[in-house]
Structures are given as structure tokens and as C-alpha cells.
Amino acid sequence: MTENEAFESACTCKIGSLASEYEFDEIHDELVARWTGTRGEEESLRTLADRFNRRLLRAEMRAADVELVDGRVENLYELLTDEDRLDAVRLQARSTLEGNGVDIDRLEDRFVSHQTMYRHFRNCLDVEKGRNALSTEKERNRIHSIQHRAESVVDDSVTRLRDGGKLALDEFEVLINFRVTCEHCGTLHDITDLLDAGGCDCQS
């Protein structure tokens, strides 16, 4: 399965659907990087599930115009999910959110577990620790996946502006190409051509 195919598949699972609904751009790459440790220390599935859930909570609070002071999201999430907390404390946290317009029952139903996170990695993104060696083809697929997502975001925005009478436009097509400039010789490369060539000619 290519990364493009994996992303399309991810959209049908709970995490993929939520990420699409809330427009969590690049969340899949971020989760993989944190799980495999490619951007630092490896994080557990439970930690990643909590991280994703806090992002959901933050998005709902922002949509309800709740003030997002430093640490408030983290504190409320801990109060909602820590089973060692007194019921009265958890109820107070729920009451605070409900009083500010957050549908807490709906939100908690959307929280994901570490098992859901693992199934997302295994079944949707085709990622397993220990078998994700660096390869040009894998990185090519990753770049193409990002291009596809970026094109989808721009296409959606332009369509909404056009249909809402804010943009005079008929049929259109969005194309996004990434380019890399070699700072040694100044040559501008299309990223696909650069990968196919194995590098810049000036390094030969």
C-alpha cells in the first residue's frame, strides 16, 4: 500500500474521519513520527491517544469561544479522564465545559483509545515499528500524499469561495508542485525529478 492509498483508507476509520472533520492537517505524519521516534523520543500509543483527544477538546473549546489560557485544556482533559479523580471533580469539569457550550457527551464519545490508535497505524497507515526503513520510494509516496492533501484543502477553499459568490471562477483544477533549490549551485529542481535523478548534478 502506498502512502496515498493509506491516507485514503485512513479517512474511513475513527481517527481519520475526525482528523478530516476537524482539519487536523498533517496529523497522520505527526502521529507516525512521534510513535516511531523519527522526530525525537518515541511516544506510547496511550500518550498519542491522549494527545489526539486533547486536540479534539481544544478544537471544541475554540469553537465554543472558550478562553484557551495556558494549561487549561490539559487540566480539563486530565479531570475528565483520570479515573482516580473524585466523581465530584469530574462532574465539575463536565459542568464547566457544558456551561460554556461544549457538548461534552458528544466529545467524550469521540475520544479515541490506544487500541484505536494502534489499529489506525496498522490498518490505515500500514505502519509497524521496526519495519519502516528509510527509502526513496517511501519518501516519494509521503511527499505525494502531502501534495494530494494540500491540493484538496486549496480545492475546497476555492470551491467554497466560488459557490459563496466571493470568487468569480468557472471550472478549475488545483495543482501543487514542490521544488527544491540547491544552495550550492542555485539550480531549482522539481522534487520528483530530483528524486529520480538521485540528487543535484553539481554533486556528481
C-alpha positions in Angstrom: 0.0 0.0 0.0 1.3 3.4 -1.0 1.1 6.3 1.5 -1.5 8.0 -0.7 -3.6 4.8 -0.6 -3.0 4.6 3.2 -4.3 8.1 3.7 -7.5 7.5 1.7 -8.0 4.4 3.8 -7.4 6.3 7.0 -10.3 8.7 6.2 -12.8 5.8 6.8 -11.6 5.0 10.4 -12.5 6.9 13.5 -9.2 8.8 13.7 -9.0 9.5 10.0 -12.6 10.7 9.9 -12.1 13.0 12.9 -8.8 14.4 11.6 -10.6 15.2 8.3 -13.6 16.8 10.0 -11.5 19.0 12.3 -9.0 19.7 9.6 -6.1 18.4 11.6 -3.6 18.9 8.8 -0.5 16.6 8.8 -1.8 14.8 11.9 -1.1 11.4 10.4 2.5 12.2 9.7 2.9 13.7 13.1 1.5 10.7 14.9 3.7 8.3 12.9 6.8 10.4 13.6 6.0 10.5 17.4 5.3 6.8 17.6 8.4 5.7 15.6 10.7 8.3 17.2 11.8 9.9 13.9 11.5 13.4 15.4 12.7 12.6 18.9 11.8 10.3 21.7 9.3 7.6 20.9 5.8 8.1 22.4 3.5 5.3 23.5 0.1 4.6 21.9 -1.6 5.8 25.1 0.3 9.1 25.1 -0.6 9.6 21.4 -4.3 8.9 22.1 -4.3 11.4 24.9 -2.5 13.9 22.6 -5.2 13.4 19.9 -8.0 13.7 22.4 -6.6 16.9 23.9 -6.5 18.3 20.4 -10.2 17.4 20.0 -11.0 19.1 23.3 -9.1 22.2 22.3 -10.9 22.4 18.9 -14.3 22.1 20.6 -13.4 24.8 23.2 -12.2 27.1 20.5 -15.4 26.6 18.5 -17.4 27.5 21.6 -15.2 30.6 22.2 -13.9 29.3 25.5 -10.8 31.2 26.6 -7.8 29.0 26.0 -5.4 30.1 28.7 -2.2 28.2 29.1 -2.7 24.7 30.6 -6.5 24.9 30.7 -7.1 22.3 28.0 -4.6 19.9 29.6 -6.1 20.4 33.1 -9.7 19.8 31.9 -8.7 16.8 29.9 -7.0 15.2 33.0 -10.0 16.0 35.1 -12.3 14.3 32.6 -10.3 11.2 32.0 -8.3 10.5 35.2 -10.2 7.6 36.9 -8.5 8.3 40.2 -10.3 11.6 40.4 -13.3 12.0 42.6 -16.6 11.9 40.7 -17.5 15.3 42.0 -14.3 16.8 40.5 -15.0 15.1 37.1 -18.6 16.3 37.2 -17.4 19.9 37.9 -15.1 19.7 34.8 -18.0 18.5 32.7 -20.3 21.2 34.1 -17.7 23.9 33.3 -17.5 22.8 29.7 -21.2 22.3 29.2 -21.8 25.8 30.7 -19.5 27.2 28.1 -21.4 25.5 25.2 -19.3 22.3 24.7 -21.3 19.2 24.0 -19.3 17.0 26.5 -21.3 13.8 25.8 -20.6 14.1 22.1 -17.0 15.0 22.7 -16.3 12.1 25.1 -17.8 9.7 22.6 -15.3 11.0 20.1 -12.3 10.4 22.3 -10.1 7.6 21.0 -8.3 4.8 22.9 -4.8 3.5 22.5 -6.2 0.4 20.8 -7.9 2.6 18.2 -4.6 4.4 17.7 -2.8 1.1 17.1 -5.4 0.0 14.6 -5.1 3.3 12.8 -1.3 2.8 12.4 -1.6 -0.9 11.4 -4.7 -1.0 9.2 -4.9 2.6 7.8 -1.3 3.9 7.6 0.4 0.5 7.3 3.0 1.4 9.9 4.7 -1.0 12.3 7.7 -0.2 14.5 10.8 -1.9 13.3 9.9 -2.2 9.6 9.9 1.4 8.5 13.4 1.7 7.0 14.3 4.9 5.1 13.8 4.5 1.3 13.4 6.9 -1.6 10.1 5.3 -2.7 8.6 5.7 0.8 9.6 9.3 1.0 8.3 9.9 -2.6 4.9 8.5 -1.5 5.0 10.7 1.6 5.6 13.8 -0.5 2.9 12.9 -3.0 0.5 12.3 -0.1 1.2 15.8 1.2 0.7 17.2 -2.3 -2.6 15.5 -2.5 -3.8 16.8 0.9 -2.7 20.3 0.1 -4.5 20.3 -3.3 -7.6 19.0 -1.5 -7.5 21.9 1.0 -7.0 24.5 -1.7 -9.7 23.0 -3.9 -12.2 23.0 -1.0 -11.4 26.6 -0.1 -11.6 27.9 -3.7 -14.9 26.0 -4.2 -16.5 27.4 -1.1 -15.4 31.0 -2.1 -16.7 30.5 -5.6 -20.0 29.0 -4.6 -20.5 31.7 -1.9 -20.1 34.4 -4.5 -16.7 35.6 -3.2 -14.7 34.4 -6.2 -15.5 34.8 -9.9 -14.4 31.4 -11.4 -15.8 28.6 -13.5 -14.4 25.1 -13.6 -10.8 24.9 -12.2 -8.1 22.5 -11.3 -5.6 22.8 -8.4 -2.0 21.7 -9.0 0.7 21.9 -6.4 4.3 21.1 -7.1 7.2 21.2 -4.6 10.6 22.5 -5.7 14.0 22.3 -4.1 16.8 24.8 -4.6 20.3 23.5 -4.4 22.1 26.3 -2.4 25.5 25.1 -3.8 24.8 25.8 -7.5 21.4 27.6 -7.4 19.6 25.0 -9.6 15.8 24.8 -9.0 14.6 21.2 -9.1 11.1 19.7 -9.3 11.1 17.3 -6.3 10.1 14.3 -8.3 12.8 14.9 -10.9 15.4 15.4 -8.1 14.5 12.1 -6.5 14.5 10.3 -9.9 18.0 11.8 -10.6 19.3 10.8 -7.2 20.4 14.3 -6.4 21.8 17.5 -8.0 24.2 17.3 -10.9 26.7 19.6 -9.1 27.3 16.8 -6.5 28.3 14.2 -9.2 
